[in-house]
Amino acid sequence: MEWFESWFDTPFYHMLYSDRNDSEAQRFMDRLANYLEVSDNMSVLDVACGRGRHAIYLNEKGYNVTGIDLSEESISVANKSANERLRFFVRDMRNPLKYKYDLVLNLFTSFGYFETEEENKLSLLNLANALNPGGRLVIDFLNSKKAANALINQETKTVEGIDFRIHRSFENGFFLKRIEFEHEGEEHAYSEKVKALTLIDFHDGLEAAGLKILNTFGDYDLNDFDAQHSERLILIAHKVN
């Protein structure tokens, strides 16, 4: 079992990241929808949607949204908010997607989890093939250069009475995180592993998938991307006809 298959299905994953800023995420969706001029009749796919916080908000704004994630637990929770214009399914982005969409989203560093470059390339190809003609792909990733320079090796984060001991490192081109904690007398340990992909890596991967980068942003306010200082690397790409 790969690290994300076991970790994402636990309640502890969602507990550790419960402080994610929903208002910031919603402002990002507002700005993105405005920038992309998303209309009510457009179809949206949220890839690696988790429990659906972005998909649910976009649906509340009136959009037709589908969310997919390989975590059965996350999709089970997300499906509590499903309706005729909001659907959720268990899917792996490494497998071909069945339908096509006007807008495909991959948000909050939900890429680069795989061991091989081939899996990353295959995933990008599947996302590209899920786009309608004229459709656009948005990838929201960390800025690897800034993240490597600002890496905090160790910290303890206490959430709901649990002390999560977090150890971070950078090895062989991957950001590694080990999370250890005790719950009800039992020791737990999980890991995270994310490839330190750069703008050049995405450019080459997207080009191989038949996509061209239209614009890059460095934060959720859609300010310009700066490799030295930006917190995020947000890519807007479209199919090359």
C-alpha positions in Angstrom: 0.0 0.0 0.0 1.4 3.4 -1.0 1.7 6.1 1.7 -1.2 8.2 0.6 -3.6 5.2 0.4 -3.1 4.4 4.1 -2.6 8.0 5.5 -5.5 9.8 3.7 -8.0 7.2 4.8 -7.4 7.8 8.5 -9.3 10.4 10.7 -5.9 11.6 11.9 -4.9 13.0 8.5 -8.0 15.3 8.5 -7.4 16.1 12.2 -3.8 17.2 11.6 -4.8 19.5 8.7 -8.1 20.7 10.2 -6.7 24.3 10.4 -6.7 24.6 6.6 -8.1 28.0 5.8 -11.5 27.5 4.2 -12.0 31.2 3.7 -8.7 31.5 1.8 -9.6 28.5 -0.3 -13.0 30.1 -1.2 -11.4 33.4 -2.1 -9.0 31.5 -4.3 -11.9 29.8 -6.0 -13.7 33.1 -6.5 -10.6 34.8 -8.0 -9.9 31.7 -10.2 -13.4 31.5 -11.5 -13.4 35.2 -12.3 -10.0 35.0 -14.0 -11.1 32.0 -16.1 -14.5 33.4 -16.8 -16.2 30.2 -15.7 -19.9 30.1 -16.6 -22.7 28.1 -15.1 -23.0 25.8 -18.1 -19.3 24.7 -17.8 -18.4 21.3 -16.3 -15.7 21.2 -13.6 -13.6 18.2 -12.4 -11.7 18.4 -9.1 -9.0 15.8 -9.1 -7.8 14.6 -5.7 -10.7 16.5 -4.2 -10.3 15.0 -0.7 -13.5 15.6 1.3 -14.6 18.1 -1.4 -14.2 21.5 0.2 -13.3 23.2 -3.1 -15.9 21.2 -5.2 -18.7 21.9 -2.7 -18.0 25.6 -2.7 -17.9 25.8 -6.5 -21.2 23.9 -6.6 -22.7 26.4 -4.2 -21.6 29.1 -6.6 -23.8 27.3 -9.3 -21.3 25.2 -11.1 -21.6 21.6 -12.3 -18.8 19.8 -10.4 -17.4 16.3 -10.2 -14.9 15.4 -7.6 -12.6 12.3 -7.6 -10.2 11.0 -5.1 -8.6 7.6 -4.4 -9.5 7.8 -0.7 -12.8 5.9 -0.1 -13.2 7.5 3.3 -12.9 11.0 1.9 -15.3 10.3 -1.0 -17.8 8.8 1.5 -17.7 12.1 3.5 -17.9 14.2 0.4 -20.9 12.3 -1.0 -23.0 13.6 2.0 -23.0 16.9 0.0 -23.8 15.4 -3.4 -26.6 16.6 -5.5 -27.7 16.5 -9.2 -24.9 19.0 -10.0 -22.3 17.7 -7.6 -21.0 14.2 -7.8 -18.1 12.3 -6.1 -16.3 9.1 -7.2 -13.3 7.0 -6.1 -10.8 7.3 -8.9 -7.0 7.2 -9.3 -5.6 9.9 -11.6 -3.1 7.4 -13.0 -6.1 5.7 -14.6 -7.9 7.2 -17.7 -10.9 9.3 -16.9 -14.2 8.4 -18.4 -15.7 11.8 -19.2 -14.5 15.2 -20.5 -14.7 18.6 -18.8 -14.3 22.3 -19.5 -12.1 22.8 -16.4 -9.9 20.4 -14.6 -8.5 21.3 -11.1 -5.7 19.7 -9.1 -5.4 21.8 -5.9 -3.5 22.1 -2.7 -0.4 20.1 -3.7 -2.3 17.0 -4.8 0.4 15.9 -7.3 3.9 14.5 -7.2 3.0 11.7 -4.8 4.1 8.9 -7.1 7.5 7.1 -7.1 8.2 7.2 -10.8 8.4 9.9 -13.4 6.3 7.7 -15.7 3.4 7.8 -13.2 3.5 11.6 -13.1 3.6 11.8 -16.9 0.7 9.3 -17.2 -1.3 11.4 -14.7 -0.8 14.6 -16.6 -1.8 12.8 -19.9 -5.0 11.6 -18.2 -5.8 15.1 -17.0 -5.1 16.5 -20.5 -7.3 13.8 -22.1 -10.1 14.7 -19.7 -10.4 18.2 -21.2 -12.9 19.3 -23.7 -11.6 21.3 -26.7 -10.7 24.7 -25.3 -10.7 23.4 -21.8 -8.2 24.4 -19.2 -6.2 22.7 -16.5 -5.3 24.3 -13.2 -2.5 22.8 -11.0 -1.9 24.3 -7.5 1.4 23.1 -6.2 4.0 24.2 -3.7 6.9 26.3 -4.8 9.6 23.7 -4.3 12.5 26.1 -4.2 11.0 28.3 -1.5 9.8 25.2 0.4 13.3 23.6 0.4 14.9 26.8 1.7 12.3 27.2 4.4 12.2 23.6 5.5 11.5 23.1 9.3 13.1 19.8 10.2 11.1 19.1 13.4 8.0 20.4 15.2 5.2 19.2 17.4 1.6 20.2 16.6 -1.1 19.5 19.1 -4.6 19.0 17.8 -7.5 17.8 19.9 -5.2 16.6 22.6 -2.9 14.6 20.3 0.8 15.6 19.9 1.7 15.1 16.3 5.5 14.9 16.1 6.5 15.9 12.6 10.0 15.3 11.1 10.8 16.8 7.7 13.7 16.2 5.3 14.6 16.6 1.6 16.1 13.5 0.0 16.6 12.4 -3.6 14.4 15.1 -5.0 11.5 14.4 -2.6 10.1 16.3 0.4 9.6 13.7 3.1 7.5 14.0 6.2 7.1 11.5 9.0 4.3 12.0 11.4 4.3 10.1 14.8 1.8 10.3 17.6 0.2 8.3 20.4 -3.6 7.8 20.6 -5.4 5.8 23.2 -2.2 4.1 24.3 -1.2 3.1 20.8 1.7 4.5 18.8 1.0 5.6 15.2 3.4 6.5 12.4 2.6 7.7 8.9 4.6 9.3 6.1 4.2 11.8 3.3 6.4 12.0 0.2 6.1 14.7 -2.5 8.3 15.2 -5.5 10.0 18.6 -5.6 8.6 19.5 -9.0 9.6 22.8 -10.5 8.1 25.0 -13.2 10.5 23.5 -15.7 9.3 20.0 -14.7 5.7 20.9 -15.1 6.4 22.7 -18.4 8.0 19.6 -19.8 5.4 17.2 -18.5 2.5 19.3 -19.7 4.1 19.8 -23.1 4.4 16.0 -23.4 0.7 15.7 -22.6 -0.2 18.2 -25.4 -0.8 21.2 -23.0 0.7 24.7 -23.0 1.1 26.8 -19.9 -0.9 30.1 -20.3 0.0 31.7 -17.0 1.6 31.1 -13.6 0.7 32.6 -10.3 2.5 32.6 -6.9 -0.3 32.7 -4.4 -4.0 32.4 -4.0 -4.5 36.2 -4.7 -3.1 35.4 -8.2 0.0 37.5 -7.9 2.8 36.8 -10.3 5.0 33.7 -9.6 8.5 34.4 -8.3 10.7 31.3 -7.9 12.5 32.8 -4.9 9.7 34.2 -2.9 6.3 32.8 -3.9 4.6 30.4 -1.6 2.7 28.5 -4.3 3.2 27.5 -8.0 -0.2 27.8 -9.7 -0.3 26.8 -13.3 -3.0 27.5 -15.9 -2.7 25.3 -19.0 -4.8 24.5 -22.1 -4.7 22.0 -24.9 -2.6 22.8 -27.9 -4.7 22.2 -31.0 
